Amino acid sequence: MSTPNPDGELMSLLDRVAARDEAALKTLYEHTSAKLFGLALRVLGHRDWAEDVLQEALITIWRVAGGHRAS
């Protein structure tokens, strides 16, 4: 039985997002949004701002994922 590799899974999702796979973006969101939102909320201190930052982050990931290099 192999152990799960979360980094490998995220890199695979980024590769799929780079290929414009909308389902991969949704899965990436589901796996990362809680932690990213929590971090943004701690840094910014305002829920509305943290929501905006999370949305902008996902939009940016969608736009630039093609430039991602796994190395």
mmCIF file of the N, C-alpha and C atoms, coordinates in Angstrom:
data_MODEL
# 
_entry.id   MODEL 
# 
loop_
_atom_site.group_PDB 
_atom_site.id 
_atom_site.type_symbol 
_atom_site.label_atom_id 
_atom_site.label_alt_id 
_atom_site.label_comp_id 
_atom_site.label_asym_id 
_atom_site.label_entity_id 
_atom_site.label_seq_id 
_atom_site.pdbx_PDB_ins_code 
_atom_site.Cartn_x 
_atom_site.Cartn_y 
_atom_site.Cartn_z 
_atom_site.occupancy 
_atom_site.B_iso_or_equiv 
_atom_site.pdbx_formal_charge 
_atom_site.auth_seq_id 
_atom_site.auth_comp_id 
_atom_site.auth_asym_id 
_atom_site.auth_atom_id 
_atom_site.pdbx_PDB_model_num 
ATOM 1   N N  . MET A 1 1  ? 0.853   -1.174 0.000   1.00 0.00 ? 1  MET A N  1 
ATOM 2   C CA . MET A 1 1  ? 0.000   0.000  0.000   1.00 0.00 ? 1  MET A CA 1 
ATOM 3   C C  . MET A 1 1  ? 0.899   1.237  0.000   1.00 0.00 ? 1  MET A C  1 
ATOM 4   N N  . SER A 1 2  ? 0.656   2.151  -0.907  1.00 0.00 ? 2  SER A N  1 
ATOM 5   C CA . SER A 1 2  ? 1.475   3.357  -0.988  1.00 0.00 ? 2  SER A CA 1 
ATOM 6   C C  . SER A 1 2  ? 0.869   4.456  -0.123  1.00 0.00 ? 2  SER A C  1 
ATOM 7   N N  . THR A 1 3  ? 1.741   5.350  0.342   1.00 0.00 ? 3  THR A N  1 
ATOM 8   C CA . THR A 1 3  ? 1.262   6.479  1.124   1.00 0.00 ? 3  THR A CA 1 
ATOM 9   C C  . THR A 1 3  ? 0.850   7.595  0.179   1.00 0.00 ? 3  THR A C  1 
ATOM 10  N N  . PRO A 1 4  ? -0.170  8.365  0.538   1.00 0.00 ? 4  PRO A N  1 
ATOM 11  C CA . PRO A 1 4  ? -0.611  9.453  -0.332  1.00 0.00 ? 4  PRO A CA 1 
ATOM 12  C C  . PRO A 1 4  ? 0.462   10.530 -0.439  1.00 0.00 ? 4  PRO A C  1 
ATOM 13  N N  . ASN A 1 5  ? 0.543   11.167 -1.597  1.00 0.00 ? 5  ASN A N  1 
ATOM 14  C CA . ASN A 1 5  ? 1.499   12.242 -1.829  1.00 0.00 ? 5  ASN A CA 1 
ATOM 15  C C  . ASN A 1 5  ? 0.722   13.501 -2.182  1.00 0.00 ? 5  ASN A C  1 
ATOM 16  N N  . PRO A 1 6  ? 0.398   14.329 -1.166  1.00 0.00 ? 6  PRO A N  1 
ATOM 17  C CA . PRO A 1 6  ? -0.421  15.520 -1.442  1.00 0.00 ? 6  PRO A CA 1 
ATOM 18  C C  . PRO A 1 6  ? 0.262   16.486 -2.405  1.00 0.00 ? 6  PRO A C  1 
ATOM 19  N N  . ASP A 1 7  ? 1.592   16.631 -2.309  1.00 0.00 ? 7  ASP A N  1 
ATOM 20  C CA . ASP A 1 7  ? 2.285   17.527 -3.232  1.00 0.00 ? 7  ASP A CA 1 
ATOM 21  C C  . ASP A 1 7  ? 2.177   17.026 -4.663  1.00 0.00 ? 7  ASP A C  1 
ATOM 22  N N  . GLY A 1 8  ? 2.316   15.742 -4.841  1.00 0.00 ? 8  GLY A N  1 
ATOM 23  C CA . GLY A 1 8  ? 2.187   15.162 -6.178  1.00 0.00 ? 8  GLY A CA 1 
ATOM 24  C C  . GLY A 1 8  ? 0.787   15.340 -6.733  1.00 0.00 ? 8  GLY A C  1 
ATOM 25  N N  . GLU A 1 9  ? -0.202  15.198 -5.861  1.00 0.00 ? 9  GLU A N  1 
ATOM 26  C CA . GLU A 1 9  ? -1.593  15.386 -6.294  1.00 0.00 ? 9  GLU A CA 1 
ATOM 27  C C  . GLU A 1 9  ? -1.829  16.837 -6.710  1.00 0.00 ? 9  GLU A C  1 
ATOM 28  N N  . LEU A 1 10 ? -1.312  17.785 -5.920  1.00 0.00 ? 10 LEU A N  1 
ATOM 29  C CA . LEU A 1 10 ? -1.477  19.195 -6.267  1.00 0.00 ? 10 LEU A CA 1 
ATOM 30  C C  . LEU A 1 10 ? -0.764  19.524 -7.571  1.00 0.00 ? 10 LEU A C  1 
ATOM 31  N N  . MET A 1 11 ? 0.432   18.969 -7.771  1.00 0.00 ? 11 MET A N  1 
ATOM 32  C CA . MET A 1 11 ? 1.160   19.212 -9.020  1.00 0.00 ? 11 MET A CA 1 
ATOM 33  C C  . MET A 1 11 ? 0.404   18.634 -10.208 1.00 0.00 ? 11 MET A C  1 
ATOM 34  N N  . SER A 1 12 ? -0.199  17.476 -10.013 1.00 0.00 ? 12 SER A N  1 
ATOM 35  C CA . SER A 1 12 ? -1.003  16.872 -11.078 1.00 0.00 ? 12 SER A CA 1 
ATOM 36  C C  . SER A 1 12 ? -2.221  17.744 -11.396 1.00 0.00 ? 12 SER A C  1 
ATOM 37  N N  . LEU A 1 13 ? -2.858  18.268 -10.364 1.00 0.00 ? 13 LEU A N  1 
ATOM 38  C CA . LEU A 1 13 ? -4.003  19.159 -10.581 1.00 0.00 ? 13 LEU A CA 1 
ATOM 39  C C  . LEU A 1 13 ? -3.578  20.417 -11.321 1.00 0.00 ? 13 LEU A C  1 
ATOM 40  N N  . LEU A 1 14 ? -2.421  20.981 -10.959 1.00 0.00 ? 14 LEU A N  1 
ATOM 41  C CA . LEU A 1 14 ? -1.929  22.169 -11.665 1.00 0.00 ? 14 LEU A CA 1 
ATOM 42  C C  . LEU A 1 14 ? -1.664  21.863 -13.134 1.00 0.00 ? 14 LEU A C  1 
ATOM 43  N N  . ASP A 1 15 ? -1.126  20.688 -13.413 1.00 0.00 ? 15 ASP A N  1 
ATOM 44  C CA . ASP A 1 15 ? -0.905  20.300 -14.810 1.00 0.00 ? 15 ASP A CA 1 
ATOM 45  C C  . ASP A 1 15 ? -2.227  20.241 -15.563 1.00 0.00 ? 15 ASP A C  1 
ATOM 46  N N  . ARG A 1 16 ? -3.244  19.708 -14.918 1.00 0.00 ? 16 ARG A N  1 
ATOM 47  C CA . ARG A 1 16 ? -4.561  19.615 -15.556 1.00 0.00 ? 16 ARG A CA 1 
ATOM 48  C C  . ARG A 1 16 ? -5.197  20.996 -15.715 1.00 0.00 ? 16 ARG A C  1 
ATOM 49  N N  . VAL A 1 17 ? -5.013  21.870 -14.722 1.00 0.00 ? 17 VAL A N  1 
ATOM 50  C CA . VAL A 1 17 ? -5.524  23.241 -14.835 1.00 0.00 ? 17 VAL A CA 1 
ATOM 51  C C  . VAL A 1 17 ? -4.830  23.947 -15.995 1.00 0.00 ? 17 VAL A C  1 
ATOM 52  N N  . ALA A 1 18 ? -3.536  23.715 -16.148 1.00 0.00 ? 18 ALA A N  1 
ATOM 53  C CA . ALA A 1 18 ? -2.793  24.320 -17.255 1.00 0.00 ? 18 ALA A CA 1 
ATOM 54  C C  . ALA A 1 18 ? -3.367  23.892 -18.603 1.00 0.00 ? 18 ALA A C  1 
ATOM 55  N N  . ALA A 1 19 ? -3.938  22.688 -18.649 1.00 0.00 ? 19 ALA A N  1 
ATOM 56  C CA . ALA A 1 19 ? -4.576  22.186 -19.867 1.00 0.00 ? 19 ALA A CA 1 
ATOM 57  C C  . ALA A 1 19 ? -6.043  22.627 -19.949 1.00 0.00 ? 19 ALA A C  1 
ATOM 58  N N  . ARG A 1 20 ? -6.443  23.560 -19.078 1.00 0.00 ? 20 ARG A N  1 
ATOM 59  C CA . ARG A 1 20 ? -7.788  24.139 -19.050 1.00 0.00 ? 20 ARG A CA 1 
ATOM 60  C C  . ARG A 1 20 ? -8.870  23.137 -18.654 1.00 0.00 ? 20 ARG A C  1 
ATOM 61  N N  . ASP A 1 21 ? -8.535  22.274 -17.704 1.00 0.00 ? 21 ASP A N  1 
ATOM 62  C CA . ASP A 1 21 ? -9.477  21.299 -17.162 1.00 0.00 ? 21 ASP A CA 1 
ATOM 63  C C  . ASP A 1 21 ? -10.222 21.958 -16.000 1.00 0.00 ? 21 ASP A C  1 
ATOM 64  N N  . GLU A 1 22 ? -11.462 22.337 -16.234 1.00 0.00 ? 22 GLU A N  1 
ATOM 65  C CA . GLU A 1 22 ? -12.252 23.034 -15.217 1.00 0.00 ? 22 GLU A CA 1 
ATOM 66  C C  . GLU A 1 22 ? -12.524 22.161 -13.997 1.00 0.00 ? 22 GLU A C  1 
ATOM 67  N N  . ALA A 1 23 ? -12.684 20.858 -14.211 1.00 0.00 ? 23 ALA A N  1 
ATOM 68  C CA . ALA A 1 23 ? -12.906 19.949 -13.085 1.00 0.00 ? 23 ALA A CA 1 
ATOM 69  C C  . ALA A 1 23 ? -11.682 19.923 -12.170 1.00 0.00 ? 23 ALA A C  1 
ATOM 70  N N  . ALA A 1 24 ? -10.496 20.028 -12.754 1.00 0.00 ? 24 ALA A N  1 
ATOM 71  C CA . ALA A 1 24 ? -9.269  20.049 -11.951 1.00 0.00 ? 24 ALA A CA 1 
ATOM 72  C C  . ALA A 1 24 ? -9.206  21.318 -11.112 1.00 0.00 ? 24 ALA A C  1 
ATOM 73  N N  . LEU A 1 25 ? -9.638  22.445 -11.664 1.00 0.00 ? 25 LEU A N  1 
ATOM 74  C CA . LEU A 1 25 ? -9.656  23.690 -10.898 1.00 0.00 ? 25 LEU A CA 1 
ATOM 75  C C  . LEU A 1 25 ? -10.624 23.569 -9.720  1.00 0.00 ? 25 LEU A C  1 
ATOM 76  N N  . LYS A 1 26 ? -11.768 22.961 -9.958  1.00 0.00 ? 26 LYS A N  1 
ATOM 77  C CA . LYS A 1 26 ? -12.736 22.753 -8.879  1.00 0.00 ? 26 LYS A CA 1 
ATOM 78  C C  . LYS A 1 26 ? -12.138 21.858 -7.792  1.00 0.00 ? 26 LYS A C  1 
ATOM 79  N N  . THR A 1 27 ? -11.468 20.797 -8.187  1.00 0.00 ? 27 THR A N  1 
ATOM 80  C CA . THR A 1 27 ? -10.846 19.897 -7.220  1.00 0.00 ? 27 THR A CA 1 
ATOM 81  C C  . THR A 1 27 ? -9.735  20.605 -6.457  1.00 0.00 ? 27 THR A C  1 
ATOM 82  N N  . LEU A 1 28 ? -8.935  21.394 -7.166  1.00 0.00 ? 28 LEU A N  1 
ATOM 83  C CA . LEU A 1 28 ? -7.877  22.172 -6.521  1.00 0.00 ? 28 LEU A CA 1 
ATOM 84  C C  . LEU A 1 28 ? -8.484  23.111 -5.481  1.00 0.00 ? 28 LEU A C  1 
ATOM 85  N N  . TYR A 1 29 ? -9.562  23.778 -5.845  1.00 0.00 ? 29 TYR A N  1 
ATOM 86  C CA . TYR A 1 29 ? -10.267 24.664 -4.920  1.00 0.00 ? 29 TYR A CA 1 
ATOM 87  C C  . TYR A 1 29 ? -10.734 23.891 -3.680  1.00 0.00 ? 29 TYR A C  1 
ATOM 88  N N  . GLU A 1 30 ? -11.347 22.746 -3.899  1.00 0.00 ? 30 GLU A N  1 
ATOM 89  C CA . GLU A 1 30 ? -11.863 21.949 -2.786  1.00 0.00 ? 30 GLU A CA 1 
ATOM 90  C C  . GLU A 1 30 ? -10.748 21.507 -1.837  1.00 0.00 ? 30 GLU A C  1 
ATOM 91  N N  . HIS A 1 31 ? -9.566  21.221 -2.381  1.00 0.00 ? 31 HIS A N  1 
ATOM 92  C CA . HIS A 1 31 ? -8.443  20.755 -1.560  1.00 0.00 ? 31 HIS A CA 1 
ATOM 93  C C  . HIS A 1 31 ? -7.708  21.887 -0.848  1.00 0.00 ? 31 HIS A C  1 
ATOM 94  N N  . THR A 1 32 ? -7.770  23.090 -1.368  1.00 0.00 ? 32 THR A N  1 
ATOM 95  C CA . THR A 1 32 ? -6.908  24.151 -0.836  1.00 0.00 ? 32 THR A CA 1 
ATOM 96  C C  . THR A 1 32 ? -7.646  25.358 -0.266  1.00 0.00 ? 32 THR A C  1 
ATOM 97  N N  . SER A 1 33 ? -8.899  25.535 -0.588  1.00 0.00 ? 33 SER A N  1 
ATOM 98  C CA . SER A 1 33 ? -9.577  26.788 -0.252  1.00 0.00 ? 33 SER A CA 1 
ATOM 99  C C  . SER A 1 33 ? -9.650  27.062 1.247   1.00 0.00 ? 33 SER A C  1 
ATOM 100 N N  . ALA A 1 34 ? -9.883  26.064 2.055   1.00 0.00 ? 34 ALA A N  1 
ATOM 101 C CA . ALA A 1 34 ? -10.022 26.303 3.501   1.00 0.00 ? 34 ALA A CA 1 
ATOM 102 C C  . ALA A 1 34 ? -8.716  26.861 4.077   1.00 0.00 ? 34 ALA A C  1 
ATOM 103 N N  . LYS A 1 35 ? -7.603  26.253 3.721   1.00 0.00 ? 35 LYS A N  1 
ATOM 104 C CA . LYS A 1 35 ? -6.318  26.731 4.250   1.00 0.00 ? 35 LYS A CA 1 
ATOM 105 C C  . LYS A 1 35 ? -5.957  28.094 3.683   1.00 0.00 ? 35 LYS A C  1 
ATOM 106 N N  . LEU A 1 36 ? -6.184  28.291 2.382   1.00 0.00 ? 36 LEU A N  1 
ATOM 107 C CA . LEU A 1 36 ? -5.861  29.585 1.778   1.00 0.00 ? 36 LEU A CA 1 
ATOM 108 C C  . LEU A 1 36 ? -6.739  30.688 2.354   1.00 0.00 ? 36 LEU A C  1 
ATOM 109 N N  . PHE A 1 37 ? -8.006  30.390 2.537   1.00 0.00 ? 37 PHE A N  1 
ATOM 110 C CA . PHE A 1 37 ? -8.907  31.383 3.119   1.00 0.00 ? 37 PHE A CA 1 
ATOM 111 C C  . PHE A 1 37 ? -8.496  31.712 4.554   1.00 0.00 ? 37 PHE A C  1 
ATOM 112 N N  . GLY A 1 38 ? -8.171  30.684 5.331   1.00 0.00 ? 38 GLY A N  1 
ATOM 113 C CA . GLY A 1 38 ? -7.744  30.904 6.712   1.00 0.00 ? 38 GLY A CA 1 
ATOM 114 C C  . GLY A 1 38 ? -6.498  31.765 6.799   1.00 0.00 ? 38 GLY A C  1 
ATOM 115 N N  . LEU A 1 39 ? -5.546  31.508 5.916   1.00 0.00 ? 39 LEU A N  1 
ATOM 116 C CA . LEU A 1 39 ? -4.327  32.308 5.889   1.00 0.00 ? 39 LEU A CA 1 
ATOM 117 C C  . LEU A 1 39 ? -4.642  33.761 5.522   1.00 0.00 ? 39 LEU A C  1 
ATOM 118 N N  . ALA A 1 40 ? -5.436  33.943 4.476   1.00 0.00 ? 40 ALA A N  1 
ATOM 119 C CA . ALA A 1 40 ? -5.800  35.299 4.047   1.00 0.00 ? 40 ALA A CA 1 
ATOM 120 C C  . ALA A 1 40 ? -6.553  36.025 5.153   1.00 0.00 ? 40 ALA A C  1 
ATOM 121 N N  . LEU A 1 41 ? -7.426  35.329 5.844   1.00 0.00 ? 41 LEU A N  1 
ATOM 122 C CA . LEU A 1 41 ? -8.197  35.944 6.929   1.00 0.00 ? 41 LEU A CA 1 
ATOM 123 C C  . LEU A 1 41 ? -7.277  36.368 8.070   1.00 0.00 ? 41 LEU A C  1 
ATOM 124 N N  . ARG A 1 42 ? -6.315  35.522 8.420   1.00 0.00 ? 42 ARG A N  1 
ATOM 125 C CA . ARG A 1 42 ? -5.369  35.884 9.482   1.00 0.00 ? 42 ARG A CA 1 
ATOM 126 C C  . ARG A 1 42 ? -4.534  37.100 9.100   1.00 0.00 ? 42 ARG A C  1 
ATOM 127 N N  . VAL A 1 43 ? -4.094  37.131 7.853   1.00 0.00 ? 43 VAL A N  1 
ATOM 128 C CA . VAL A 1 43 ? -3.232  38.226 7.403   1.00 0.00 ? 43 VAL A CA 1 
ATOM 129 C C  . VAL A 1 43 ? -4.018  39.527 7.285   1.00 0.00 ? 43 VAL A C  1 
ATOM 130 N N  . LEU A 1 44 ? -5.216  39.455 6.701   1.00 0.00 ? 44 LEU A N  1 
ATOM 131 C CA . LEU A 1 44 ? -5.979  40.663 6.395   1.00 0.00 ? 44 LEU A CA 1 
ATOM 132 C C  . LEU A 1 44 ? -6.922  41.099 7.508   1.00 0.00 ? 44 LEU A C  1 
ATOM 133 N N  . GLY A 1 45 ? -7.441  40.135 8.258   1.00 0.00 ? 45 GLY A N  1 
ATOM 134 C CA . GLY A 1 45 ? -8.323  40.470 9.361   1.00 0.00 ? 45 GLY A CA 1 
ATOM 135 C C  . GLY A 1 45 ? -9.742  40.843 8.973   1.00 0.00 ? 45 GLY A C  1 
ATOM 136 N N  . HIS A 1 46 ? -10.095 40.738 7.704   1.00 0.00 ? 46 HIS A N  1 
ATOM 137 C CA . HIS A 1 46 ? -11.453 41.051 7.228   1.00 0.00 ? 46 HIS A CA 1 
ATOM 138 C C  . HIS A 1 46 ? -11.936 39.917 6.330   1.00 0.00 ? 46 HIS A C  1 
ATOM 139 N N  . ARG A 1 47 ? -13.088 39.385 6.674   1.00 0.00 ? 47 ARG A N  1 
ATOM 140 C CA . ARG A 1 47 ? -13.630 38.247 5.937   1.00 0.00 ? 47 ARG A CA 1 
ATOM 141 C C  . ARG A 1 47 ? -13.850 38.582 4.446   1.00 0.00 ? 47 ARG A C  1 
ATOM 142 N N  . ASP A 1 48 ? -14.422 39.735 4.164   1.00 0.00 ? 48 ASP A N  1 
ATOM 143 C CA . ASP A 1 48 ? -14.689 40.116 2.770   1.00 0.00 ? 48 ASP A CA 1 
ATOM 144 C C  . ASP A 1 48 ? -13.398 40.205 1.960   1.00 0.00 ? 48 ASP A C  1 
ATOM 145 N N  . TRP A 1 49 ? -12.372 40.778 2.566   1.00 0.00 ? 49 TRP A N  1 
ATOM 146 C CA . TRP A 1 49 ? -11.092 40.905 1.868   1.00 0.00 ? 49 TRP A CA 1 
ATOM 147 C C  . TRP A 1 49 ? -10.476 39.527 1.617   1.00 0.00 ? 49 TRP A C  1 
ATOM 148 N N  . ALA A 1 50 ? -10.585 38.647 2.617   1.00 0.00 ? 50 ALA A N  1 
ATOM 149 C CA . ALA A 1 50 ? -10.039 37.293 2.473   1.00 0.00 ? 50 ALA A CA 1 
ATOM 150 C C  . ALA A 1 50 ? -10.759 36.534 1.358   1.00 0.00 ? 50 ALA A C  1 
ATOM 151 N N  . GLU A 1 51 ? -12.067 36.705 1.264   1.00 0.00 ? 51 GLU A N  1 
ATOM 152 C CA . GLU A 1 51 ? -12.819 36.070 0.176   1.00 0.00 ? 51 GLU A CA 1 
ATOM 153 C C  . GLU A 1 51 ? -12.353 36.589 -1.183  1.00 0.00 ? 51 GLU A C  1 
ATOM 154 N N  . ASP A 1 52 ? -12.119 37.903 -1.268  1.00 0.00 ? 52 ASP A N  1 
ATOM 155 C CA . ASP A 1 52 ? -11.632 38.495 -2.522  1.00 0.00 ? 52 ASP A CA 1 
ATOM 156 C C  . ASP A 1 52 ? -10.257 37.960 -2.894  1.00 0.00 ? 52 ASP A C  1 
ATOM 157 N N  . VAL A 1 53 ? -9.372  37.846 -1.903  1.00 0.00 ? 53 VAL A N  1 
ATOM 158 C CA . VAL A 1 53 ? -8.024  37.342 -2.149  1.00 0.00 ? 53 VAL A CA 1 
ATOM 159 C C  . VAL A 1 53 ? -8.086  35.892 -2.642  1.00 0.00 ? 53 VAL A C  1 
ATOM 160 N N  . LEU A 1 54 ? -8.919  35.083 -2.023  1.00 0.00 ? 54 LEU A N  1 
ATOM 161 C CA . LEU A 1 54 ? -9.058  33.686 -2.446  1.00 0.00 ? 54 LEU A CA 1 
ATOM 162 C C  . LEU A 1 54 ? -9.555  33.610 -3.887  1.00 0.00 ? 54 LEU A C  1 
ATOM 163 N N  . GLN A 1 55 ? -10.549 34.410 -4.217  1.00 0.00 ? 55 GLN A N  1 
ATOM 164 C CA . GLN A 1 55 ? -11.071 34.416 -5.585  1.00 0.00 ? 55 GLN A CA 1 
ATOM 165 C C  . GLN A 1 55 ? -9.995  34.853 -6.573  1.00 0.00 ? 55 GLN A C  1 
ATOM 166 N N  . GLU A 1 56 ? -9.281  35.910 -6.260  1.00 0.00 ? 56 GLU A N  1 
ATOM 167 C CA . GLU A 1 56 ? -8.224  36.392 -7.149  1.00 0.00 ? 56 GLU A CA 1 
ATOM 168 C C  . GLU A 1 56 ? -7.108  35.358 -7.300  1.00 0.00 ? 56 GLU A C  1 
ATOM 169 N N  . ALA A 1 57 ? -6.795  34.662 -6.219  1.00 0.00 ? 57 ALA A N  1 
ATOM 170 C CA . ALA A 1 57 ? -5.759  33.627 -6.287  1.00 0.00 ? 57 ALA A CA 1 
ATOM 171 C C  . ALA A 1 57 ? -6.160  32.524 -7.262  1.00 0.00 ? 57 ALA A C  1 
ATOM 172 N N  . LEU A 1 58 ? -7.406  32.076 -7.178  1.00 0.00 ? 58 LEU A N  1 
ATOM 173 C CA . LEU A 1 58 ? -7.859  31.009 -8.086  1.00 0.00 ? 58 LEU A CA 1 
ATOM 174 C C  . LEU A 1 58 ? -7.915  31.486 -9.529  1.00 0.00 ? 58 LEU A C  1 
ATOM 175 N N  . ILE A 1 59 ? -8.318  32.718 -9.746  1.00 0.00 ? 59 ILE A N  1 
ATOM 176 C CA . ILE A 1 59 ? -8.337  33.278 -11.097 1.00 0.00 ? 59 ILE A CA 1 
ATOM 177 C C  . ILE A 1 59 ? -6.911  33.344 -11.641 1.00 0.00 ? 59 ILE A C  1 
ATOM 178 N N  . THR A 1 60 ? -5.983  33.762 -10.801 1.00 0.00 ? 60 THR A N  1 
ATOM 179 C CA . THR A 1 60 ? -4.583  33.845 -11.228 1.00 0.00 ? 60 THR A CA 1 
ATOM 180 C C  . THR A 1 60 ? -4.032  32.459 -11.536 1.00 0.00 ? 60 THR A C  1 
ATOM 181 N N  . ILE A 1 61 ? -4.351  31.490 -10.700 1.00 0.00 ? 61 ILE A N  1 
ATOM 182 C CA . ILE A 1 61 ? -3.903  30.116 -10.963 1.00 0.00 ? 61 ILE A CA 1 
ATOM 183 C C  . ILE A 1 61 ? -4.428  29.654 -12.313 1.00 0.00 ? 61 ILE A C  1 
ATOM 184 N N  . TRP A 1 62 ? -5.691  29.923 -12.608 1.00 0.00 ? 62 TRP A N  1 
ATOM 185 C CA . TRP A 1 62 ? -6.281  29.529 -13.885 1.00 0.00 ? 62 TRP A CA 1 
ATOM 186 C C  . TRP A 1 62 ? -5.521  30.174 -15.053 1.00 0.00 ? 62 TRP A C  1 
ATOM 187 N N  . ARG A 1 63 ? -5.187  31.465 -14.888 1.00 0.00 ? 63 ARG A N  1 
ATOM 188 C CA . ARG A 1 63 ? -4.528  32.190 -15.977 1.00 0.00 ? 63 ARG A CA 1 
ATOM 189 C C  . ARG A 1 63 ? -3.075  31.774 -16.194 1.00 0.00 ? 63 ARG A C  1 
ATOM 190 N N  . VAL A 1 64 ? -2.340  31.495 -15.142 1.00 0.00 ? 64 VAL A N  1 
ATOM 191 C CA . VAL A 1 64 ? -0.898  31.282 -15.281 1.00 0.00 ? 64 VAL A CA 1 
ATOM 192 C C  . VAL A 1 64 ? -0.431  29.848 -15.072 1.00 0.00 ? 64 VAL A C  1 
ATOM 193 N N  . ALA A 1 65 ? -1.346  28.937 -14.875 1.00 0.00 ? 65 ALA A N  1 
ATOM 194 C CA . ALA A 1 65 ? -0.952  27.541 -14.611 1.00 0.00 ? 65 ALA A CA 1 
ATOM 195 C C  . ALA A 1 65 ? -0.128  26.957 -15.757 1.00 0.00 ? 65 ALA A C  1 
ATOM 196 N N  . GLY A 1 66 ? -0.314  27.449 -16.951 1.00 0.00 ? 66 GLY A N  1 
ATOM 197 C CA . GLY A 1 66 ? 0.458   26.948 -18.084 1.00 0.00 ? 66 GLY A CA 1 
ATOM 198 C C  . GLY A 1 66 ? 1.942   27.220 -17.957 1.00 0.00 ? 66 GLY A C  1 
ATOM 199 N N  . GLY A 1 67 ? 2.324   28.185 -17.144 1.00 0.00 ? 67 GLY A N  1 
ATOM 200 C CA . GLY A 1 67 ? 3.730   28.497 -16.928 1.00 0.00 ? 67 GLY A CA 1 
ATOM 201 C C  . GLY A 1 67 ? 4.338   27.720 -15.777 1.00 0.00 ? 67 GLY A C  1 
ATOM 202 N N  . HIS A 1 68 ? 3.546   26.866 -15.114 1.00 0.00 ? 68 HIS A N  1 
ATOM 203 C CA . HIS A 1 68 ? 4.001   26.072 -13.972 1.00 0.00 ? 68 HIS A CA 1 
ATOM 204 C C  . HIS A 1 68 ? 5.020   25.031 -14.426 1.00 0.00 ? 68 HIS A C  1 
ATOM 205 N N  . ARG A 1 69 ? 6.087   24.909 -13.662 1.00 0.00 ? 69 ARG A N  1 
ATOM 206 C CA . ARG A 1 69 ? 7.099   23.880 -13.907 1.00 0.00 ? 69 ARG A CA 1 
ATOM 207 C C  . ARG A 1 69 ? 7.204   23.028 -12.665 1.00 0.00 ? 69 ARG A C  1 
ATOM 208 N N  . ALA A 1 70 ? 6.962   21.746 -12.787 1.00 0.00 ? 70 ALA A N  1 
ATOM 209 C CA . ALA A 1 70 ? 6.983   20.839 -11.645 1.00 0.00 ? 70 ALA A CA 1 
ATOM 210 C C  . ALA A 1 70 ? 8.356   20.796 -10.974 1.00 0.00 ? 70 ALA A C  1 
ATOM 211 N N  . SER A 1 71 ? 9.407   21.060 -11.712 1.00 0.00 ? 71 SER A N  1 
ATOM 212 C CA . SER A 1 71 ? 10.755  21.022 -11.134 1.00 0.00 ? 71 SER A CA 1 
ATOM 213 C C  . SER A 1 71 ? 10.949  22.186 -10.204 1.00 0.00 ? 71 SER A C  1 
# 
